[in-house]
Amino acid sequence: MSGEPLPEDLEAVATRFAALWQALSRSGAGPRPPAETRLLADRVRDALDRRIDRLDAADPGFIANSFAQEARAHEGALTEIHRLRHRDLGTLHALKTLRPDQADNVVARDLLLREAGFGARLRHRHVAAATAALRLADGRPALLMDWLPFSLSERMQKAPSCYDEILATAAALLSGLEAVHEAGLVHADLAPDNLLYDGEDLATLRIADFGIALEAGQRHGDVDLAKAGREGFSAPEQQAGEPLDGRADLYACGRILSMLLEGAAVPTDARDFLQEFSARLVHPDPDGRPASASIALAMLRSGRMVP
């Protein structure tokens, strides 16, 4: 018991509640079907949870009977991302699905389902992969993910990074890549706008968007993509349509690190090492780069280049 006094008009509230339940369970034609009563009760519960004083006659847009759509956060050429809120827990989530005008795009649908399969193989604190695959009411596949509202791209536009931020970002990125590559995958689309975090601490950074990821040793032509990748971040072998391994992601990591160093306040000796390190990552020949993300991460942490 809370020990707090009950309101004096509790009896009036109880009477109105009884009338509400009568309206939910019966219509003018008699008792409602149980499924209809449950649906109406859910609508009332959702309104109470959100503390709104009226019911919208329109479809609330619940997904899997659990997630309310709050906003469309991003729209790409083939897919769109929505911000969802769990109706019971109040937690925020991201939903990635095909744009309505791409619902019949077989290649885009297959890529999205491949991404769901990759998500099942990836569980790491620096990876933001799909946590579940859903079907929308219109049949479009959709991926449920954690909601991460901030991107490294937005952060870089605000102010130059400091030395500690650069180290934290590079370490988180390489740690996430280590897990991706150990799972036998190549991300193939690393760029600042695909590196997300949920607060001010860049050490929480996570690699997102595995939409054009590949199995190591595949080329994008194997999944019906004539050309895929990000201009300015794709490794030469990716631009040439060759089979990829994790070293292609290290190239993109080096490009990102170079961008972070621009205008950053970094001690001279540390800058010299980081510039040499990033140059090694972006070597045009994959054999000139570190052999793995694990080796690159060890180099970063030790502050020493290895042959």
Secondary structure in CASP SS format (residue, H / E / C, confidence):
PFRMAT SS
TARGET T0000
AUTHOR 0000-0000-0000
METHOD secondary structure of the structure
MODEL  1
M C 1.00
S C 1.00
G C 1.00
E C 1.00
P C 1.00
L C 1.00
P C 1.00
E C 1.00
D C 1.00
L H 1.00
E H 1.00
A H 1.00
V H 1.00
A H 1.00
T H 1.00
R H 1.00
F H 1.00
A H 1.00
A H 1.00
L H 1.00
W H 1.00
Q H 1.00
A H 1.00
L H 1.00
S H 1.00
R E 1.00
S E 1.00
G C 1.00
A C 1.00
G E 1.00
P E 1.00
R C 1.00
P C 1.00
P H 1.00
A H 1.00
E H 1.00
T H 1.00
R H 1.00
L H 1.00
L H 1.00
A H 1.00
D H 1.00
R H 1.00
V H 1.00
R H 1.00
D H 1.00
A H 1.00
L H 1.00
D H 1.00
R C 1.00
R C 1.00
I C 1.00
D C 1.00
R C 1.00
L C 1.00
D C 1.00
A C 1.00
A C 1.00
D C 1.00
P C 1.00
G C 1.00
F E 1.00
I E 1.00
A C 1.00
N C 1.00
S C 1.00
F E 1.00
A E 1.00
Q E 1.00
E E 1.00
A E 1.00
R E 1.00
A E 1.00
H E 1.00
E E 1.00
G C 1.00
A C 1.00
L C 1.00
T E 1.00
E E 1.00
I E 1.00
H E 1.00
R E 1.00
L E 1.00
R E 1.00
H E 1.00
R C 1.00
D C 1.00
L C 1.00
G C 1.00
T C 1.00
L E 1.00
H E 1.00
A E 1.00
L E 1.00
K E 1.00
T E 1.00
L E 1.00
R C 1.00
P H 1.00
D H 1.00
Q H 1.00
A C 1.00
D C 1.00
N C 1.00
V H 1.00
V H 1.00
A H 1.00
R H 1.00
D H 1.00
L H 1.00
L H 1.00
L H 1.00
R H 1.00
E H 1.00
A H 1.00
G H 1.00
F H 1.00
G H 1.00
A H 1.00
R C 1.00
L C 1.00
R C 1.00
H C 1.00
R C 1.00
H C 1.00
V E 1.00
A C 1.00
A C 1.00
A C 1.00
T C 1.00
A E 1.00
A E 1.00
L E 1.00
R E 1.00
L C 1.00
A C 1.00
D C 1.00
G C 1.00
R C 1.00
P E 1.00
A E 1.00
L E 1.00
L E 1.00
M E 1.00
D E 1.00
W C 1.00
L C 1.00
P C 1.00
F E 1.00
S E 1.00
L H 1.00
S H 1.00
E H 1.00
R H 1.00
M H 1.00
Q H 1.00
K H 1.00
A C 1.00
P C 1.00
S C 1.00
C E 1.00
Y H 1.00
D H 1.00
E H 1.00
I H 1.00
L H 1.00
A H 1.00
T H 1.00
A H 1.00
A H 1.00
A H 1.00
L H 1.00
L H 1.00
S H 1.00
G H 1.00
L H 1.00
E H 1.00
A H 1.00
V H 1.00
H H 1.00
E H 1.00
A C 1.00
G C 1.00
L E 1.00
V E 1.00
H C 1.00
A C 1.00
D C 1.00
L C 1.00
A C 1.00
P H 1.00
D H 1.00
N H 1.00
L E 1.00
L E 1.00
Y E 1.00
D C 1.00
G C 1.00
E C 1.00
D C 1.00
L H 1.00
A H 1.00
T H 1.00
L C 1.00
R E 1.00
I E 1.00
A C 1.00
D C 1.00
F C 1.00
G C 1.00
I C 1.00
A C 1.00
L E 1.00
E E 1.00
A C 1.00
G C 1.00
Q C 1.00
R C 1.00
H H 1.00
G H 1.00
D H 1.00
V H 1.00
D C 1.00
L C 1.00
A C 1.00
K C 1.00
A C 1.00
G C 1.00
R C 1.00
E C 1.00
G C 1.00
F C 1.00
S C 1.00
A C 1.00
P H 1.00
E H 1.00
Q H 1.00
Q H 1.00
A C 1.00
G C 1.00
E C 1.00
P C 1.00
L C 1.00
D C 1.00
G H 1.00
R H 1.00
A H 1.00
D H 1.00
L H 1.00
Y H 1.00
A H 1.00
C H 1.00
G H 1.00
R H 1.00
I H 1.00
L H 1.00
S H 1.00
M H 1.00
L H 1.00
L H 1.00
E C 1.00
G C 1.00
A C 1.00
A E 1.00
V C 1.00
P C 1.00
T H 1.00
D H 1.00
A H 1.00
R H 1.00
D H 1.00
F H 1.00
L H 1.00
Q H 1.00
E H 1.00
F H 1.00
S H 1.00
A H 1.00
R H 1.00
L H 1.00
V C 1.00
H C 1.00
P C 1.00
D C 1.00
P H 1.00
D H 1.00
G H 1.00
R C 1.00
P C 1.00
A C 1.00
S C 1.00
A H 1.00
S H 1.00
I H 1.00
A H 1.00
L H 1.00
A H 1.00
M H 1.00
L H 1.00
R H 1.00
S H 1.00
G C 1.00
R C 1.00
M C 1.00
V C 1.00
P C 1.00
END
